[in-house]
Amino acid sequence: MTFLLIILGCTPTCDEVCDKLVACENEGTERMSSDECKESCTAQHDLYDEWTDTQKRDAFDAELSCLYESECSDIEAGVCYEAEVWGF
C-alpha cells in the first residue's frame, strides 16, 4: 500500500497515519487513543484546508506521508517532526 501511495503521489489519510502510529505502539501519540489521534489529525487537516497558506498544507501532507512511510524507530527518533505543523 505504501508503494502505491508513493507512485500515485497521494497523501495518506489521518486514519491510515493514526492506525500506523497505534501499530507502532503510539510513537508520538503516547497520550492519545486511536480515535483521539484521528479526530485531532482530521481537525488539523480541515483547518489547513480552510487556510490559504499552501506551505502549511503542503508541510502537513509531507508530515503525514513521512509518518506513514517511516519505520517505527525512525518516528520515535523524530524523523518526521515538523514544529510548524506538529499538532496531533
PDB file of N, CA, C and O in Angstrom, chain B, residues numbered from 101:
ATOM      1  N   MET B 101       0.829  -1.197   0.000  1.00  0.00           N
ATOM      2  CA  MET B 101       0.000   0.000   0.000  1.00  0.00           C
ATOM      3  C   MET B 101       0.871   1.258   0.000  1.00  0.00           C
ATOM      4  O   MET B 101       0.572   2.208  -0.724  1.00  0.00           O
ATOM      5  N   THR B 102       1.939   1.281   0.797  1.00  0.00           N
ATOM      6  CA  THR B 102       2.822   2.439   0.814  1.00  0.00           C
ATOM      7  C   THR B 102       3.381   2.693  -0.569  1.00  0.00           C
ATOM      8  O   THR B 102       3.440   3.839  -1.015  1.00  0.00           O
ATOM      9  N   PHE B 103       3.799   1.622  -1.264  1.00  0.00           N
ATOM     10  CA  PHE B 103       4.350   1.752  -2.602  1.00  0.00           C
ATOM     11  C   PHE B 103       3.328   2.379  -3.539  1.00  0.00           C
ATOM     12  O   PHE B 103       3.674   3.243  -4.344  1.00  0.00           O
ATOM     13  N   LEU B 104       2.081   1.957  -3.442  1.00  0.00           N
ATOM     14  CA  LEU B 104       1.023   2.513  -4.282  1.00  0.00           C
ATOM     15  C   LEU B 104       0.817   3.988  -4.004  1.00  0.00           C
ATOM     16  O   LEU B 104       0.631   4.763  -4.942  1.00  0.00           O
ATOM     17  N   LEU B 105       0.843   4.403  -2.739  1.00  0.00           N
ATOM     18  CA  LEU B 105       0.693   5.811  -2.391  1.00  0.00           C
ATOM     19  C   LEU B 105       1.829   6.644  -2.970  1.00  0.00           C
ATOM     20  O   LEU B 105       1.611   7.759  -3.445  1.00  0.00           O
ATOM     21  N   ILE B 106       3.032   6.104  -2.928  1.00  0.00           N
ATOM     22  CA  ILE B 106       4.185   6.831  -3.455  1.00  0.00           C
ATOM     23  C   ILE B 106       4.046   7.005  -4.963  1.00  0.00           C
ATOM     24  O   ILE B 106       4.298   8.090  -5.488  1.00  0.00           O
ATOM     25  N   ILE B 107       3.653   5.962  -5.652  1.00  0.00           N
ATOM     26  CA  ILE B 107       3.507   6.030  -7.107  1.00  0.00           C
ATOM     27  C   ILE B 107       2.428   7.038  -7.489  1.00  0.00           C
ATOM     28  O   ILE B 107       2.625   7.839  -8.403  1.00  0.00           O
ATOM     29  N   LEU B 108       1.319   7.006  -6.815  1.00  0.00           N
ATOM     30  CA  LEU B 108       0.206   7.887  -7.152  1.00  0.00           C
ATOM     31  C   LEU B 108       0.379   9.292  -6.598  1.00  0.00           C
ATOM     32  O   LEU B 108      -0.336  10.207  -7.007  1.00  0.00           O
ATOM     33  N   GLY B 109       1.314   9.478  -5.678  1.00  0.00           N
ATOM     34  CA  GLY B 109       1.532  10.789  -5.090  1.00  0.00           C
ATOM     35  C   GLY B 109       0.427  11.202  -4.138  1.00  0.00           C
ATOM     36  O   GLY B 109       0.225  12.391  -3.892  1.00  0.00           O
ATOM     37  N   CYS B 110      -0.278  10.237  -3.607  1.00  0.00           N
ATOM     38  CA  CYS B 110      -1.386  10.520  -2.699  1.00  0.00           C
ATOM     39  C   CYS B 110      -0.871  10.676  -1.270  1.00  0.00           C
ATOM     40  O   CYS B 110       0.056   9.988  -0.842  1.00  0.00           O
ATOM     41  N   THR B 111      -1.488  11.585  -0.564  1.00  0.00           N
ATOM     42  CA  THR B 111      -1.191  11.750   0.857  1.00  0.00           C
ATOM     43  C   THR B 111      -2.033  10.748   1.632  1.00  0.00           C
ATOM     44  O   THR B 111      -3.236  10.640   1.394  1.00  0.00           O
ATOM     45  N   PRO B 112      -1.421  10.013   2.558  1.00  0.00           N
ATOM     46  CA  PRO B 112      -2.215   9.093   3.365  1.00  0.00           C
ATOM     47  C   PRO B 112      -3.226   9.856   4.221  1.00  0.00           C
ATOM     48  O   PRO B 112      -3.022  11.023   4.555  1.00  0.00           O
ATOM     49  N   THR B 113      -4.301   9.187   4.562  1.00  0.00           N
ATOM     50  CA  THR B 113      -5.344   9.806   5.370  1.00  0.00           C
ATOM     51  C   THR B 113      -4.943   9.821   6.837  1.00  0.00           C
ATOM     52  O   THR B 113      -4.016   9.124   7.248  1.00  0.00           O
ATOM     53  N   CYS B 114      -5.651  10.619   7.617  1.00  0.00           N
ATOM     54  CA  CYS B 114      -5.433  10.635   9.062  1.00  0.00           C
ATOM     55  C   CYS B 114      -5.687   9.252   9.652  1.00  0.00           C
ATOM     56  O   CYS B 114      -4.966   8.821  10.551  1.00  0.00           O
ATOM     57  N   ASP B 115      -6.701   8.558   9.156  1.00  0.00           N
ATOM     58  CA  ASP B 115      -6.993   7.210   9.645  1.00  0.00           C
ATOM     59  C   ASP B 115      -5.806   6.289   9.415  1.00  0.00           C
ATOM     60  O   ASP B 115      -5.413   5.542  10.310  1.00  0.00           O
ATOM     61  N   GLU B 116      -5.232   6.341   8.211  1.00  0.00           N
ATOM     62  CA  GLU B 116      -4.089   5.481   7.894  1.00  0.00           C
ATOM     63  C   GLU B 116      -2.884   5.814   8.776  1.00  0.00           C
ATOM     64  O   GLU B 116      -2.217   4.915   9.287  1.00  0.00           O
ATOM     65  N   VAL B 117      -2.613   7.096   8.950  1.00  0.00           N
ATOM     66  CA  VAL B 117      -1.462   7.512   9.753  1.00  0.00           C
ATOM     67  C   VAL B 117      -1.660   7.132  11.216  1.00  0.00           C
ATOM     68  O   VAL B 117      -0.746   6.600  11.845  1.00  0.00           O
ATOM     69  N   CYS B 118      -2.834   7.396  11.758  1.00  0.00           N
ATOM     70  CA  CYS B 118      -3.079   7.074  13.168  1.00  0.00           C
ATOM     71  C   CYS B 118      -3.070   5.566  13.396  1.00  0.00           C
ATOM     72  O   CYS B 118      -2.589   5.103  14.430  1.00  0.00           O
ATOM     73  N   ASP B 119      -3.591   4.800  12.453  1.00  0.00           N
ATOM     74  CA  ASP B 119      -3.518   3.342  12.579  1.00  0.00           C
ATOM     75  C   ASP B 119      -2.060   2.890  12.600  1.00  0.00           C
ATOM     76  O   ASP B 119      -1.693   1.988  13.354  1.00  0.00           O
ATOM     77  N   LYS B 120      -1.234   3.522  11.769  1.00  0.00           N
ATOM     78  CA  LYS B 120       0.200   3.198  11.744  1.00  0.00           C
ATOM     79  C   LYS B 120       0.834   3.537  13.093  1.00  0.00           C
ATOM     80  O   LYS B 120       1.601   2.739  13.632  1.00  0.00           O
ATOM     81  N   LEU B 121       0.520   4.710  13.639  1.00  0.00           N
ATOM     82  CA  LEU B 121       1.094   5.107  14.926  1.00  0.00           C
ATOM     83  C   LEU B 121       0.675   4.155  16.037  1.00  0.00           C
ATOM     84  O   LEU B 121       1.477   3.831  16.913  1.00  0.00           O
ATOM     85  N   VAL B 122      -0.559   3.711  16.006  1.00  0.00           N
ATOM     86  CA  VAL B 122      -1.026   2.743  17.008  1.00  0.00           C
ATOM     87  C   VAL B 122      -0.283   1.418  16.829  1.00  0.00           C
ATOM     88  O   VAL B 122       0.091   0.777  17.811  1.00  0.00           O
ATOM     89  N   ALA B 123      -0.072   1.011  15.584  1.00  0.00           N
ATOM     90  CA  ALA B 123       0.676  -0.218  15.319  1.00  0.00           C
ATOM     91  C   ALA B 123       2.124  -0.085  15.792  1.00  0.00           C
ATOM     92  O   ALA B 123       2.766  -1.079  16.134  1.00  0.00           O
ATOM     93  N   CYS B 124       2.627   1.139  15.808  1.00  0.00           N
ATOM     94  CA  CYS B 124       3.989   1.408  16.307  1.00  0.00           C
ATOM     95  C   CYS B 124       3.977   1.623  17.811  1.00  0.00           C
ATOM     96  O   CYS B 124       4.920   2.182  18.371  1.00  0.00           O
ATOM     97  N   GLU B 125       2.926   1.186  18.456  1.00  0.00           N
ATOM     98  CA  GLU B 125       2.763   1.362  19.893  1.00  0.00           C
ATOM     99  C   GLU B 125       2.722   2.832  20.255  1.00  0.00           C
ATOM    100  O   GLU B 125       3.324   3.272  21.235  1.00  0.00           O
ATOM    101  N   ASN B 126       1.988   3.591  19.429  1.00  0.00           N
ATOM    102  CA  ASN B 126       1.686   5.002  19.681  1.00  0.00           C
ATOM    103  C   ASN B 126       2.899   5.914  19.684  1.00  0.00           C
ATOM    104  O   ASN B 126       2.935   6.873  20.455  1.00  0.00           O
ATOM    105  N   GLU B 127       3.884   5.651  18.857  1.00  0.00           N
ATOM    106  CA  GLU B 127       5.032   6.545  18.776  1.00  0.00           C
ATOM    107  C   GLU B 127       4.543   7.941  18.430  1.00  0.00           C
ATOM    108  O   GLU B 127       3.937   8.150  17.380  1.00  0.00           O
ATOM    109  N   GLY B 128       4.800   8.876  19.295  1.00  0.00           N
ATOM    110  CA  GLY B 128       4.401  10.252  19.060  1.00  0.00           C
ATOM    111  C   GLY B 128       2.996  10.581  19.528  1.00  0.00           C
ATOM    112  O   GLY B 128       2.607  11.749  19.540  1.00  0.00           O
ATOM    113  N   THR B 129       2.226   9.567  19.916  1.00  0.00           N
ATOM    114  CA  THR B 129       0.857   9.804  20.387  1.00  0.00           C
ATOM    115  C   THR B 129       0.608   9.047  21.688  1.00  0.00           C
ATOM    116  O   THR B 129      -0.483   8.516  21.896  1.00  0.00           O
ATOM    117  N   GLU B 130       1.597   8.993  22.554  1.00  0.00           N
ATOM    118  CA  GLU B 130       1.518   8.185  23.762  1.00  0.00           C
ATOM    119  C   GLU B 130       0.301   8.488  24.623  1.00  0.00           C
ATOM    120  O   GLU B 130      -0.188   7.610  25.334  1.00  0.00           O
ATOM    121  N   ARG B 131      -0.181   9.692  24.571  1.00  0.00           N
ATOM    122  CA  ARG B 131      -1.297  10.070  25.435  1.00  0.00           C
ATOM    123  C   ARG B 131      -2.629  10.075  24.699  1.00  0.00           C
ATOM    124  O   ARG B 131      -3.629  10.551  25.237  1.00  0.00           O
ATOM    125  N   MET B 132      -2.656   9.556  23.484  1.00  0.00           N
ATOM    126  CA  MET B 132      -3.890   9.570  22.698  1.00  0.00           C
ATOM    127  C   MET B 132      -4.324   8.157  22.333  1.00  0.00           C
ATOM    128  O   MET B 132      -3.504   7.269  22.102  1.00  0.00           O
ATOM    129  N   SER B 133      -5.627   7.982  22.290  1.00  0.00           N
ATOM    130  CA  SER B 133      -6.165   6.751  21.732  1.00  0.00           C
ATOM    131  C   SER B 133      -6.186   6.907  20.210  1.00  0.00           C
ATOM    132  O   SER B 133      -5.956   7.998  19.687  1.00  0.00           O
ATOM    133  N   SER B 134      -6.456   5.839  19.526  1.00  0.00           N
ATOM    134  CA  SER B 134      -6.549   5.889  18.064  1.00  0.00           C
ATOM    135  C   SER B 134      -7.625   6.878  17.624  1.00  0.00           C
ATOM    136  O   SER B 134      -7.415   7.657  16.694  1.00  0.00           O
ATOM    137  N   ASP B 135      -8.771   6.846  18.288  1.00  0.00           N
ATOM    138  CA  ASP B 135      -9.861   7.754  17.925  1.00  0.00           C
ATOM    139  C   ASP B 135      -9.490   9.208  18.175  1.00  0.00           C
ATOM    140  O   ASP B 135      -9.819  10.077  17.368  1.00  0.00           O
ATOM    141  N   GLU B 136      -8.803   9.486  19.292  1.00  0.00           N
ATOM    142  CA  GLU B 136      -8.374  10.856  19.593  1.00  0.00           C
ATOM    143  C   GLU B 136      -7.362  11.336  18.554  1.00  0.00           C
ATOM    144  O   GLU B 136      -7.418  12.485  18.117  1.00  0.00           O
ATOM    145  N   CYS B 137      -6.452  10.473  18.162  1.00  0.00           N
ATOM    146  CA  CYS B 137      -5.458  10.811  17.147  1.00  0.00           C
ATOM    147  C   CYS B 137      -6.152  11.165  15.837  1.00  0.00           C
ATOM    148  O   CYS B 137      -5.844  12.182  15.215  1.00  0.00           O
ATOM    149  N   LYS B 138      -7.085  10.324  15.428  1.00  0.00           N
ATOM    150  CA  LYS B 138      -7.805  10.556  14.167  1.00  0.00           C
ATOM    151  C   LYS B 138      -8.606  11.845  14.221  1.00  0.00           C
ATOM    152  O   LYS B 138      -8.626  12.607  13.255  1.00  0.00           O
ATOM    153  N   GLU B 139      -9.268  12.095  15.346  1.00  0.00           N
ATOM    154  CA  GLU B 139     -10.070  13.309  15.498  1.00  0.00           C
ATOM    155  C   GLU B 139      -9.188  14.558  15.441  1.00  0.00           C
ATOM    156  O   GLU B 139      -9.523  15.530  14.765  1.00  0.00           O
ATOM    157  N   SER B 140      -8.083  14.525  16.140  1.00  0.00           N
ATOM    158  CA  SER B 140      -7.172  15.664  16.174  1.00  0.00           C
ATOM    159  C   SER B 140      -6.534  15.905  14.811  1.00  0.00           C
ATOM    160  O   SER B 140      -6.451  17.046  14.355  1.00  0.00           O
ATOM    161  N   CYS B 141      -6.090  14.847  14.168  1.00  0.00           N
ATOM    162  CA  CYS B 141      -5.477  14.954  12.846  1.00  0.00           C
ATOM    163  C   CYS B 141      -6.468  15.494  11.828  1.00  0.00           C
ATOM    164  O   CYS B 141      -6.126  16.363  11.027  1.00  0.00           O
ATOM    165  N   THR B 142      -7.683  14.991  11.856  1.00  0.00           N
ATOM    166  CA  THR B 142      -8.711  15.442  10.920  1.00  0.00           C
ATOM    167  C   THR B 142      -9.057  16.906  11.154  1.00  0.00           C
ATOM    168  O   THR B 142      -9.239  17.655  10.195  1.00  0.00           O
ATOM    169  N   ALA B 143      -9.150  17.324  12.409  1.00  0.00           N
ATOM    170  CA  ALA B 143      -9.432  18.731  12.715  1.00  0.00           C
ATOM    171  C   ALA B 143      -8.314  19.629  12.186  1.00  0.00           C
ATOM    172  O   ALA B 143      -8.577  20.688  11.616  1.00  0.00           O
ATOM    173  N   GLN B 144      -7.064  19.200  12.380  1.00  0.00           N
ATOM    174  CA  GLN B 144      -5.932  19.982  11.882  1.00  0.00           C
ATOM    175  C   GLN B 144      -5.946  20.015  10.351  1.00  0.00           C
ATOM    176  O   GLN B 144      -5.704  21.064   9.753  1.00  0.00           O
ATOM    177  N   HIS B 145      -6.224  18.892   9.726  1.00  0.00           N
ATOM    178  CA  HIS B 145      -6.306  18.825   8.266  1.00  0.00           C
ATOM    179  C   HIS B 145      -7.388  19.762   7.742  1.00  0.00           C
ATOM    180  O   HIS B 145      -7.165  20.502   6.784  1.00  0.00           O
ATOM    181  N   ASP B 146      -8.556  19.727   8.369  1.00  0.00           N
ATOM    182  CA  ASP B 146      -9.671  20.581   7.945  1.00  0.00           C
ATOM    183  C   ASP B 146      -9.340  22.061   8.119  1.00  0.00           C
ATOM    184  O   ASP B 146      -9.704  22.883   7.278  1.00  0.00           O
ATOM    185  N   LEU B 147      -8.656  22.399   9.198  1.00  0.00           N
ATOM    186  CA  LEU B 147      -8.257  23.783   9.431  1.00  0.00           C
ATOM    187  C   LEU B 147      -7.311  24.260   8.333  1.00  0.00           C
ATOM    188  O   LEU B 147      -7.492  25.344   7.779  1.00  0.00           O
ATOM    189  N   TYR B 148      -6.304  23.448   8.020  1.00  0.00           N
ATOM    190  CA  TYR B 148      -5.342  23.840   6.987  1.00  0.00           C
ATOM    191  C   TYR B 148      -6.012  23.929   5.621  1.00  0.00           C
ATOM    192  O   TYR B 148      -5.601  24.737   4.788  1.00  0.00           O
ATOM    193  N   ASP B 149      -7.035  23.114   5.377  1.00  0.00           N
ATOM    194  CA  ASP B 149      -7.775  23.197   4.113  1.00  0.00           C
ATOM    195  C   ASP B 149      -8.499  24.537   3.970  1.00  0.00           C
ATOM    196  O   ASP B 149      -8.676  25.034   2.858  1.00  0.00           O
ATOM    197  N   GLU B 150      -8.913  25.115   5.090  1.00  0.00           N
ATOM    198  CA  GLU B 150      -9.616  26.400   5.072  1.00  0.00           C
ATOM    199  C   GLU B 150      -8.668  27.575   4.839  1.00  0.00           C
ATOM    200  O   GLU B 150      -9.084  28.620   4.339  1.00  0.00           O
ATOM    201  N   TRP B 151      -7.408  27.408   5.197  1.00  0.00           N
ATOM    202  CA  TRP B 151      -6.452  28.495   5.087  1.00  0.00           C
ATOM    203  C   TRP B 151      -5.934  28.612   3.662  1.00  0.00           C
ATOM    204  O   TRP B 151      -5.982  27.660   2.882  1.00  0.00           O
ATOM    205  N   THR B 152      -5.442  29.792   3.344  1.00  0.00           N
ATOM    206  CA  THR B 152      -4.842  29.987   2.027  1.00  0.00           C
ATOM    207  C   THR B 152      -3.335  29.751   2.054  1.00  0.00           C
ATOM    208  O   THR B 152      -2.668  29.898   1.030  1.00  0.00           O
ATOM    209  N   ASP B 153      -2.796  29.387   3.214  1.00  0.00           N
ATOM    210  CA  ASP B 153      -1.369  29.129   3.365  1.00  0.00           C
ATOM    211  C   ASP B 153      -1.040  27.736   2.830  1.00  0.00           C
ATOM    212  O   ASP B 153      -1.125  26.742   3.552  1.00  0.00           O
ATOM    213  N   THR B 154      -0.667  27.683   1.566  1.00  0.00           N
ATOM    214  CA  THR B 154      -0.390  26.386   0.948  1.00  0.00           C
ATOM    215  C   THR B 154       0.874  25.747   1.506  1.00  0.00           C
ATOM    216  O   THR B 154       1.015  24.525   1.453  1.00  0.00           O
ATOM    217  N   GLN B 155       1.791  26.537   2.035  1.00  0.00           N
ATOM    218  CA  GLN B 155       3.006  25.968   2.623  1.00  0.00           C
ATOM    219  C   GLN B 155       2.671  25.099   3.834  1.00  0.00           C
ATOM    220  O   GLN B 155       3.237  24.019   4.001  1.00  0.00           O
ATOM    221  N   LYS B 156       1.753  25.570   4.678  1.00  0.00           N
ATOM    222  CA  LYS B 156       1.351  24.771   5.851  1.00  0.00           C
ATOM    223  C   LYS B 156       0.633  23.502   5.410  1.00  0.00           C
ATOM    224  O   LYS B 156       0.869  22.425   5.958  1.00  0.00           O
ATOM    225  N   ARG B 157      -0.245  23.633   4.416  1.00  0.00           N
ATOM    226  CA  ARG B 157      -0.951  22.449   3.926  1.00  0.00           C
ATOM    227  C   ARG B 157       0.033  21.440   3.349  1.00  0.00           C
ATOM    228  O   ARG B 157      -0.070  20.243   3.615  1.00  0.00           O
ATOM    229  N   ASP B 158       0.979  21.923   2.566  1.00  0.00           N
ATOM    230  CA  ASP B 158       1.981  21.034   1.973  1.00  0.00           C
ATOM    231  C   ASP B 158       2.853  20.397   3.052  1.00  0.00           C
ATOM    232  O   ASP B 158       3.190  19.216   2.957  1.00  0.00           O
ATOM    233  N   ALA B 159       3.219  21.164   4.069  1.00  0.00           N
ATOM    234  CA  ALA B 159       4.039  20.639   5.157  1.00  0.00           C
ATOM    235  C   ALA B 159       3.271  19.578   5.945  1.00  0.00           C
ATOM    236  O   ALA B 159       3.843  18.567   6.352  1.00  0.00           O
ATOM    237  N   PHE B 160       1.981  19.808   6.159  1.00  0.00           N
ATOM    238  CA  PHE B 160       1.159  18.834   6.871  1.00  0.00           C
ATOM    239  C   PHE B 160       1.051  17.542   6.060  1.00  0.00           C
ATOM    240  O   PHE B 160       1.173  16.448   6.610  1.00  0.00           O
ATOM    241  N   ASP B 161       0.822  17.669   4.759  1.00  0.00           N
ATOM    242  CA  ASP B 161       0.757  16.486   3.896  1.00  0.00           C
ATOM    243  C   ASP B 161       2.091  15.738   3.905  1.00  0.00           C
ATOM    244  O   ASP B 161       2.116  14.507   3.923  1.00  0.00           O
ATOM    245  N   ALA B 162       3.193  16.480   3.891  1.00  0.00           N
ATOM    246  CA  ALA B 162       4.511  15.854   3.926  1.00  0.00           C
ATOM    247  C   ALA B 162       4.716  15.111   5.248  1.00  0.00           C
ATOM    248  O   ALA B 162       5.299  14.027   5.276  1.00  0.00           O
ATOM    249  N   GLU B 163       4.231  15.707   6.342  1.00  0.00           N
ATOM    250  CA  GLU B 163       4.348  15.050   7.641  1.00  0.00           C
ATOM    251  C   GLU B 163       3.538  13.755   7.658  1.00  0.00           C
ATOM    252  O   GLU B 163       4.026  12.731   8.137  1.00  0.00           O
ATOM    253  N   LEU B 164       2.320  13.786   7.147  1.00  0.00           N
ATOM    254  CA  LEU B 164       1.503  12.574   7.091  1.00  0.00           C
ATOM    255  C   LEU B 164       2.192  11.491   6.276  1.00  0.00           C
ATOM    256  O   LEU B 164       2.224  10.327   6.674  1.00  0.00           O
ATOM    257  N   SER B 165       2.740  11.881   5.134  1.00  0.00           N
ATOM    258  CA  SER B 165       3.441  10.912   4.275  1.00  0.00           C
ATOM    259  C   SER B 165       4.653  10.338   4.989  1.00  0.00           C
ATOM    260  O   SER B 165       4.892   9.131   4.944  1.00  0.00           O
ATOM    261  N   CYS B 166       5.411  11.191   5.641  1.00  0.00           N
ATOM    262  CA  CYS B 166       6.597  10.738   6.371  1.00  0.00           C
ATOM    263  C   CYS B 166       6.212   9.750   7.466  1.00  0.00           C
ATOM    264  O   CYS B 166       6.828   8.691   7.593  1.00  0.00           O
ATOM    265  N   LEU B 167       5.208  10.087   8.250  1.00  0.00           N
ATOM    266  CA  LEU B 167       4.770   9.203   9.331  1.00  0.00           C
ATOM    267  C   LEU B 167       4.312   7.857   8.786  1.00  0.00           C
ATOM    268  O   LEU B 167       4.607   6.813   9.368  1.00  0.00           O
ATOM    269  N   TYR B 168       3.602   7.880   7.684  1.00  0.00           N
ATOM    270  CA  TYR B 168       3.065   6.657   7.108  1.00  0.00           C
ATOM    271  C   TYR B 168       4.169   5.785   6.509  1.00  0.00           C
ATOM    272  O   TYR B 168       4.101   4.559   6.585  1.00  0.00           O
ATOM    273  N   GLU B 169       5.174   6.409   5.921  1.00  0.00           N
ATOM    274  CA  GLU B 169       6.212   5.676   5.201  1.00  0.00           C
ATOM    275  C   GLU B 169       7.398   5.274   6.079  1.00  0.00           C
ATOM    276  O   GLU B 169       8.174   4.401   5.688  1.00  0.00           O
ATOM    277  N   SER B 170       7.557   5.881   7.242  1.00  0.00           N
ATOM    278  CA  SER B 170       8.742   5.650   8.079  1.00  0.00           C
ATOM    279  C   SER B 170       8.596   4.432   8.976  1.00  0.00           C
ATOM    280  O   SER B 170       7.494   3.988   9.299  1.00  0.00           O
ATOM    281  N   GLU B 171       9.752   3.912   9.365  1.00  0.00           N
ATOM    282  CA  GLU B 171       9.795   2.824  10.336  1.00  0.00           C
ATOM    283  C   GLU B 171       9.439   3.383  11.712  1.00  0.00           C
ATOM    284  O   GLU B 171       9.654   4.565  11.982  1.00  0.00           O
ATOM    285  N   CYS B 172       8.902   2.543  12.567  1.00  0.00           N
ATOM    286  CA  CYS B 172       8.509   2.976  13.913  1.00  0.00           C
ATOM    287  C   CYS B 172       9.678   3.588  14.681  1.00  0.00           C
ATOM    288  O   CYS B 172       9.512   4.594  15.372  1.00  0.00           O
ATOM    289  N   SER B 173      10.845   2.989  14.563  1.00  0.00           N
ATOM    290  CA  SER B 173      12.006   3.514  15.283  1.00  0.00           C
ATOM    291  C   SER B 173      12.402   4.899  14.775  1.00  0.00           C
ATOM    292  O   SER B 173      12.863   5.736  15.550  1.00  0.00           O
ATOM    293  N   ASP B 174      12.225   5.141  13.487  1.00  0.00           N
ATOM    294  CA  ASP B 174      12.523   6.462  12.927  1.00  0.00           C
ATOM    295  C   ASP B 174      11.515   7.505  13.411  1.00  0.00           C
ATOM    296  O   ASP B 174      11.873   8.650  13.686  1.00  0.00           O
ATOM    297  N   ILE B 175      10.268   7.097  13.509  1.00  0.00           N
ATOM    298  CA  ILE B 175       9.231   8.005  14.020  1.00  0.00           C
ATOM    299  C   ILE B 175       9.548   8.371  15.464  1.00  0.00           C
ATOM    300  O   ILE B 175       9.461   9.534  15.856  1.00  0.00           O
ATOM    301  N   GLU B 176       9.916   7.362  16.249  1.00  0.00           N
ATOM    302  CA  GLU B 176      10.258   7.609  17.650  1.00  0.00           C
ATOM    303  C   GLU B 176      11.457   8.553  17.765  1.00  0.00           C
ATOM    304  O   GLU B 176      11.533   9.351  18.699  1.00  0.00           O
ATOM    305  N   ALA B 177      12.382   8.462  16.824  1.00  0.00           N
ATOM    306  CA  ALA B 177      13.567   9.321  16.833  1.00  0.00           C
ATOM    307  C   ALA B 177      13.262  10.740  16.356  1.00  0.00           C
ATOM    308  O   ALA B 177      14.118  11.620  16.445  1.00  0.00           O
ATOM    309  N   GLY B 178      12.056  10.965  15.855  1.00  0.00           N
ATOM    310  CA  GLY B 178      11.642  12.306  15.462  1.00  0.00           C
ATOM    311  C   GLY B 178      11.903  12.667  14.021  1.00  0.00           C
ATOM    312  O   GLY B 178      11.916  13.848  13.672  1.00  0.00           O
ATOM    313  N   VAL B 179      12.112  11.669  13.170  1.00  0.00           N
ATOM    314  CA  VAL B 179      12.443  11.944  11.774  1.00  0.00           C
ATOM    315  C   VAL B 179      11.356  12.754  11.055  1.00  0.00           C
ATOM    316  O   VAL B 179      11.664  13.480  10.109  1.00  0.00           O
ATOM    317  N   CYS B 180      10.113  12.644  11.477  1.00  0.00           N
ATOM    318  CA  CYS B 180       9.010  13.335  10.801  1.00  0.00           C
ATOM    319  C   CYS B 180       8.566  14.606  11.512  1.00  0.00           C
ATOM    320  O   CYS B 180       7.673  15.310  11.041  1.00  0.00           O
ATOM    321  N   TYR B 181       9.184  14.892  12.632  1.00  0.00           N
ATOM    322  CA  TYR B 181       8.751  16.049  13.428  1.00  0.00           C
ATOM    323  C   TYR B 181       8.964  17.344  12.664  1.00  0.00           C
ATOM    324  O   TYR B 181      10.060  17.620  12.175  1.00  0.00           O
ATOM    325  N   GLU B 182       7.910  18.128  12.567  1.00  0.00           N
ATOM    326  CA  GLU B 182       7.965  19.449  11.927  1.00  0.00           C
ATOM    327  C   GLU B 182       7.250  20.399  12.882  1.00  0.00           C
ATOM    328  O   GLU B 182       6.026  20.362  13.007  1.00  0.00           O
ATOM    329  N   ALA B 183       8.013  21.237  13.542  1.00  0.00           N
ATOM    330  CA  ALA B 183       7.479  22.126  14.586  1.00  0.00           C
ATOM    331  C   ALA B 183       6.337  23.006  14.074  1.00  0.00           C
ATOM    332  O   ALA B 183       5.411  23.311  14.826  1.00  0.00           O
ATOM    333  N   GLU B 184       6.393  23.409  12.825  1.00  0.00           N
ATOM    334  CA  GLU B 184       5.356  24.295  12.268  1.00  0.00           C
ATOM    335  C   GLU B 184       3.990  23.648  12.171  1.00  0.00           C
ATOM    336  O   GLU B 184       2.969  24.331  12.257  1.00  0.00           O
ATOM    337  N   VAL B 185       3.962  22.318  11.991  1.00  0.00           N
ATOM    338  CA  VAL B 185       2.672  21.665  11.774  1.00  0.00           C
ATOM    339  C   VAL B 185       2.350  20.583  12.787  1.00  0.00           C
ATOM    340  O   VAL B 185       1.231  20.070  12.789  1.00  0.00           O
ATOM    341  N   TRP B 186       3.292  20.215  13.649  1.00  0.00           N
ATOM    342  CA  TRP B 186       3.029  19.138  14.590  1.00  0.00           C
ATOM    343  C   TRP B 186       1.897  19.519  15.512  1.00  0.00           C
ATOM    344  O   TRP B 186       1.987  20.515  16.229  1.00  0.00           O
ATOM    345  N   GLY B 187       0.843  18.749  15.502  1.00  0.00           N
ATOM    346  CA  GLY B 187      -0.281  19.121  16.341  1.00  0.00           C
ATOM    347  C   GLY B 187      -1.061  17.943  16.856  1.00  0.00           C
ATOM    348  O   GLY B 187      -1.642  18.018  17.939  1.00  0.00           O
ATOM    349  N   PHE B 188      -1.094  16.859  16.116  1.00  0.00           N
ATOM    350  CA  PHE B 188      -1.910  15.736  16.571  1.00  0.00           C
ATOM    351  C   PHE B 188      -1.052  14.656  17.156  1.00  0.00           C
ATOM    352  O   PHE B 188      -1.567  13.627  17.594  1.00  0.00           O
TER     353      PHE B 188
END
